[in-house]
Amino acid sequence: NMSILCNNDILKINCCMIFSMRNQSTIQIAITGANGFVSKSLRNLLFKNKINVLGISRKNFQKHPSEIKIQSTNFLEQKLQNKLRNCDALVHLIGIGRQSSKSTFEEIHVNLTKNVIKACKKADVKKIVYISGLGVSKNNGSSYFVSKYKAEQEIINSGLDYTIFRASYIIGKKDYLTKFLSKQMENGVIIIPGSGKYLIQPIFVDDVAKIILEAIAEKKFSNKIVDLVGPQKISFEDFVNLFAKNTKTEIQKVSLDDAYHEAKHNPRSVYGLETLNILVGSYTSDVKRLKKLSDVKLTKISKML
């Protein structure tokens, strides 16, 4: 067994299972969407623990000195294949919450995932970790959730060892929800669709990075779908009030009908259609299963903000 020190928490990781008794310095993990919010936290954690990273992104990004960086548009380039051959696992972190004519859910979530699977198989990468969404199921008809479910099925049927995390809102300094609310605060008003009583169950980004590392190293995460949620459920209204505490921001409620009408007819609406579906869906989960699998002590909401 090997112990890794991460922000004063000890993650006891049995790397022998997956890394075949290899030296920690020879482990290499590939990360797609390397310039993204969750990716940056994960890359920082791996860098601190001297684990080698192959960062893959469609855009240029600043890398750590020890990282290998590669830009890829579809994950099928030969130059990427050559680099992937040295990787023990791939963490697939590309996703969008709002689609456009140039970036559809089908293209980003489904087609790119298919390509990532092909790349893993060609390069003999054995393990894939994927961040899906809390609320994903075969019965959820939302186009966002449908695309995520399709991506999950591609991974499950790929024959690769997988861990799929169905994540709630992942919170940190530059997460989607924080940026979304901060932008509204700049205009002096945060809009709450409907009652605001629907629940969210946010999880801290640094906790997510540690859990991903556990999932790569520990066999108990093998071929599992796990809800990635924080230790507390909170109404969106209470979350907004906590977020805007000690500011002069006005909290304004609008009817759900008006919010959905705006989302459907105004491409620049505050809340996009799928953003609303995810938010008012009140998606939460029992955190006990995650706590049973993971050794990470989950951060409370008050400490996230």
Salt bridges, closest charged atoms under 4 A:
ASP9 OD2 - LYS210 NZ 3.02
GLU67 OE2 - ARG43 NE 2.86
ASP88 OD1 - ARG22 NH1 2.40
GLU106 OE1 - LYS150 NZ 3.28
ASP124 OD1 - LYS126 NZ 2.83
GLU152 OE1 - ARG166 NH2 2.62
ASP161 OD1 - LYS127 NZ 3.58
GLU218 OE1 - LYS220 NZ 3.37
GLU237 OE1 - LYS197 NZ 2.92
GLU237 OE2 - LYS253 NZ 3.04
